[in-house]
Amino acid sequence: MAKRSIPKGVVKDIIIVGVGVLVIWIGLQVAFGTQNPFYVVASGSMIPVLEVYDVLIVSGHEPFEDIQVGDIIVFNRPSDHDRVIVHRVASIIEDEPKTIRTKGDANPASIPGTDFPITEEEYIGKVAYTLPQVGYITQLLKPPINYIIIAIVIGIMVVKQLIKKKNEKELPLSDPLDSENPDTIEELSDIDKIEKDSEYSEHIEESKDSEELDDTDKPENVTKAAKIDKTFEGIEDSIDDKTKSEEKDNPKKKE
């Protein structure tokens, strides 16, 4: 059995998409100063300011030293760093080193090990923008749905390349003059039946006439004309001489 390889066009498209996504992702990391600038709200602890499935855009360019009470920040849970939390800064516990306490707007109080103590080590960034309810899309991208979507996209790309290659193979490479198509032959045979442009034809005829008239001015034609004139002059002179000699011989006949 012949082994079927992935078409080069599909590999090229996948590489282009992958490189494009990578470039965009790196650009976002540089722009927002954090490894992951996007977070999805997973709980209702910040309702009504932040709803579940809201997408947060976090800026890591905001220094931890500049964080103030009232700011909404994203941080790792201080107890074990196993979860990412988004809460509002409730108070500054210490200045050296700076340590803060947070609290969810919908929570009755701060939770030890979750809301405090938070230092620069746990700090990720400050919430810069919020995209309401966009996080629902992430639910569609969870396994196994994300794998199915990827498979469908790759399948479409493969089919597209196969159809393109098939059409290229079926494309005829024949000379239209050698075509056996009766319509083509009939069109070529009717070329001689096309009426000539009257203005163009008159112009061509006038050009020919002018060329014929202009031929008389050529050196060869001028020489020939001169020879003919001399010949006629010689004939006339001989006739005149003959007439004069006859008159001398027969003067009486003239009287």
C-alpha positions as CSV (number, residue, x, y, z in Angstrom):
1,M,0.0,0.0,0.0
2,A,1.2,3.5,-0.9
3,K,1.9,5.7,2.0
4,R,-0.1,9.0,1.9
5,S,1.7,12.0,3.1
6,I,0.3,15.3,4.4
7,P,0.1,17.8,1.5
8,K,2.8,20.5,1.7
9,G,0.1,23.2,1.4
10,V,-1.5,21.9,4.7
11,V,1.9,21.9,6.5
12,K,2.5,25.4,5.2
13,D,-0.8,26.7,6.4
14,I,-0.4,25.1,9.9
15,I,3.1,26.7,10.2
16,I,1.8,30.1,9.2
17,V,-1.1,29.9,11.7
18,G,1.2,28.6,14.5
19,V,3.8,31.3,13.9
20,G,1.1,34.0,13.7
21,V,-0.4,32.9,17.0
22,L,3.0,32.8,18.6
23,V,4.0,36.2,17.4
24,I,0.7,37.7,18.7
25,W,1.0,36.0,22.1
26,I,4.6,37.2,22.6
27,G,3.5,40.7,21.5
28,L,0.7,40.7,24.2
29,Q,3.1,39.5,26.8
30,V,5.5,42.3,26.1
31,A,2.7,44.9,25.9
32,F,1.1,44.0,29.2
33,G,4.3,42.9,31.1
34,T,3.1,39.5,32.2
35,Q,3.3,35.9,31.0
36,N,-0.4,35.5,30.9
37,P,-2.3,38.8,30.4
38,F,-5.8,37.1,30.3
39,Y,-7.7,35.6,33.1
40,V,-11.3,34.4,33.4
41,V,-13.4,35.0,36.5
42,A,-14.3,31.6,37.9
43,S,-16.3,32.6,41.1
44,G,-18.8,35.1,42.3
45,S,-16.6,36.6,45.0
46,M,-16.3,40.0,43.2
47,I,-20.0,40.3,42.1
48,P,-21.4,42.8,41.0
49,V,-18.2,44.4,39.8
50,L,-16.9,41.2,38.2
51,E,-19.3,38.5,36.9
52,V,-18.4,34.9,36.4
53,Y,-16.9,34.4,32.9
54,D,-15.7,37.9,32.6
55,V,-12.3,38.1,31.0
56,L,-9.7,40.2,32.8
57,I,-6.8,41.9,31.0
58,V,-4.0,42.2,33.6
59,S,-1.1,44.7,33.4
60,G,2.2,43.6,35.0
61,H,3.7,47.0,34.3
62,E,2.1,48.4,37.5
63,P,4.7,48.1,40.3
64,F,3.7,46.3,43.5
65,E,4.9,49.4,45.4
66,D,2.4,51.6,43.7
67,I,-0.6,49.4,44.6
68,Q,-3.1,51.2,46.8
69,V,-6.3,50.4,48.7
70,G,-9.2,49.9,46.3
71,D,-7.2,48.5,43.5
72,I,-8.3,45.2,42.0
73,I,-5.3,42.9,41.6
74,V,-4.5,39.3,40.5
75,F,-2.2,37.2,42.6
76,N,-1.3,33.7,43.6
77,R,-2.9,32.3,46.7
78,P,-0.2,32.9,49.4
79,S,-0.8,29.6,51.3
80,D,0.3,27.2,48.5
81,H,0.4,29.2,45.2
82,D,-2.0,26.6,43.6
83,R,-4.7,29.1,42.6
84,V,-5.0,32.5,41.0
85,I,-7.2,35.0,42.9
86,V,-8.7,38.3,41.8
87,H,-9.7,40.5,44.8
88,R,-9.7,44.1,45.9
89,V,-7.0,45.5,48.1
90,A,-8.6,46.1,51.6
91,S,-5.6,47.4,53.5
92,I,-1.8,47.6,53.7
93,I,-0.6,45.5,56.6
94,E,3.1,46.4,56.5
95,D,5.4,48.8,54.6
96,E,8.7,47.0,55.0
97,P,8.4,44.7,53.2
98,K,5.1,45.8,51.7
99,T,2.4,43.4,52.7
100,I,-1.3,43.8,51.8
101,R,-4.7,42.2,52.6
102,T,-7.4,41.8,50.0
103,K,-11.1,40.9,50.2
104,G,-13.7,39.8,47.7
105,D,-16.5,42.4,47.3
106,A,-19.2,39.7,47.8
107,N,-17.4,38.1,50.7
108,P,-18.2,39.1,54.3
109,A,-14.5,39.1,55.4
110,S,-11.0,38.4,54.2
111,I,-9.9,34.8,54.2
112,P,-6.6,33.9,55.9
113,G,-4.2,32.1,53.5
114,T,-6.1,33.5,50.6
115,D,-6.5,37.2,51.1
116,F,-3.4,37.7,53.2
117,P,-0.5,38.0,53.7
118,I,0.2,39.1,50.1
119,T,3.7,40.2,49.2
120,E,5.4,41.1,45.9
121,E,6.2,37.4,45.5
122,E,2.5,36.6,45.1
123,Y,1.6,39.6,43.0
124,I,0.9,39.1,39.3
125,G,-0.6,42.4,38.1
126,K,-3.4,44.9,38.3
127,V,-6.7,44.6,36.4
128,A,-6.5,47.0,33.5
129,Y,-9.6,46.1,31.4
130,T,-12.6,43.8,31.6
131,L,-14.3,42.0,28.8
132,P,-17.8,41.0,30.0
133,Q,-18.9,37.4,29.5
134,V,-16.3,36.7,26.8
135,G,-15.1,33.8,29.0
136,Y,-18.0,31.7,27.8
137,I,-15.9,30.9,24.8
138,T,-13.4,29.2,27.0
139,Q,-16.0,26.7,28.0
140,L,-16.3,25.6,24.4
141,L,-12.5,25.1,24.2
142,K,-12.3,22.6,27.0
143,P,-11.4,19.0,26.3
144,P,-12.6,17.2,24.3
145,I,-14.3,20.0,22.4
146,N,-11.1,21.8,21.7
147,Y,-9.5,18.7,20.1
148,I,-12.6,18.2,17.9
149,I,-12.4,21.8,16.7
150,I,-8.7,21.5,15.9
151,A,-9.3,18.2,14.0
152,I,-12.1,19.9,12.0
153,V,-9.9,22.8,11.1
154,I,-7.1,20.6,10.0
155,G,-9.5,18.4,8.0
156,I,-10.9,21.4,6.2
157,M,-7.3,22.5,5.3
158,V,-6.5,19.0,4.0
159,V,-9.6,18.8,1.8
160,K,-9.0,22.3,0.5
161,Q,-5.4,21.4,-0.6
162,L,-6.6,18.1,-2.2
163,I,-9.3,19.8,-4.2
164,K,-6.8,22.4,-5.3
165,K,-4.3,19.8,-6.4
166,K,-7.0,17.8,-8.3
167,N,-8.1,20.9,-10.2
168,E,-4.5,21.7,-11.2
169,K,-4.1,18.2,-12.6
170,E,-7.4,18.4,-14.6
171,L,-6.5,21.8,-16.1
172,P,-6.0,21.3,-19.9
173,L,-2.7,22.5,-21.4
174,S,-3.8,22.6,-25.1
175,D,-3.2,25.2,-27.8
176,P,-6.5,26.9,-28.6
177,L,-5.6,26.8,-32.3
178,D,-5.3,23.0,-32.1
179,S,-8.5,22.6,-30.2
180,E,-11.1,20.2,-31.5
181,N,-13.9,22.3,-30.0
182,P,-16.2,23.1,-32.9
183,D,-17.1,26.5,-31.4
184,T,-13.4,27.5,-31.5
185,I,-12.9,26.3,-35.1
186,E,-16.0,28.2,-36.2
187,E,-14.9,31.4,-34.5
188,L,-11.4,31.1,-36.2
189,S,-13.0,30.5,-39.6
190,D,-15.2,33.6,-39.4
191,I,-12.1,35.9,-39.1
192,D,-12.0,36.5,-42.8
193,K,-15.7,37.4,-42.9
194,I,-15.2,40.4,-40.6
195,E,-16.0,43.6,-42.5
196,K,-13.1,45.9,-43.0
197,D,-13.1,49.3,-41.5
198,S,-14.0,51.7,-44.3
199,E,-11.9,54.5,-42.9
200,Y,-8.9,52.2,-42.5
201,S,-9.3,50.8,-46.0
202,E,-9.5,54.3,-47.6
203,H,-6.4,55.3,-45.7
204,I,-4.5,52.3,-47.0
205,E,-5.6,52.9,-50.6
206,E,-4.6,56.6,-50.4
207,S,-1.2,55.6,-48.9
208,K,-0.7,53.2,-51.9
209,D,-1.6,55.9,-54.4
210,S,0.8,58.4,-52.8
211,E,3.6,55.8,-52.9
212,E,3.0,55.3,-56.6
213,L,3.1,59.0,-57.3
214,D,6.2,59.3,-55.2
215,D,8.0,56.7,-57.3
216,T,8.4,59.2,-60.1
217,D,10.8,61.2,-58.0
218,K,13.2,58.3,-57.6
219,P,16.6,58.7,-59.4
220,E,16.1,55.6,-61.6
221,N,12.8,56.8,-62.9
222,V,14.2,60.3,-63.6
223,T,17.0,58.8,-65.7
224,K,14.6,56.7,-67.7
225,A,12.4,59.7,-68.4
226,A,15.4,61.7,-69.6
227,K,16.4,59.0,-72.0
228,I,12.9,58.8,-73.4
229,D,12.8,62.6,-73.9
230,K,16.1,62.5,-75.8
231,T,14.8,59.7,-78.1
232,F,11.7,61.7,-78.9
233,E,13.8,64.8,-79.6
234,G,16.1,62.8,-82.0
235,I,13.0,61.5,-83.9
236,E,11.6,65.0,-84.3
237,D,14.9,66.4,-85.5
238,S,15.2,63.7,-88.1
239,I,11.7,64.3,-89.4
240,D,12.5,68.1,-89.7
241,D,15.7,67.4,-91.6
242,K,13.9,65.1,-94.1
243,T,11.2,67.6,-94.7
244,K,13.7,70.4,-95.4
245,S,15.6,68.3,-97.9
246,E,12.5,67.4,-99.8
247,E,11.5,71.0,-100.1
248,K,14.9,71.9,-101.6
249,D,14.6,69.1,-104.2
250,N,11.1,70.0,-105.3
251,P,10.6,73.8,-105.1
252,K,8.1,73.8,-107.9
253,K,5.8,71.4,-106.2
254,K,5.6,73.7,-103.4
255,E,4.6,76.6,-105.7
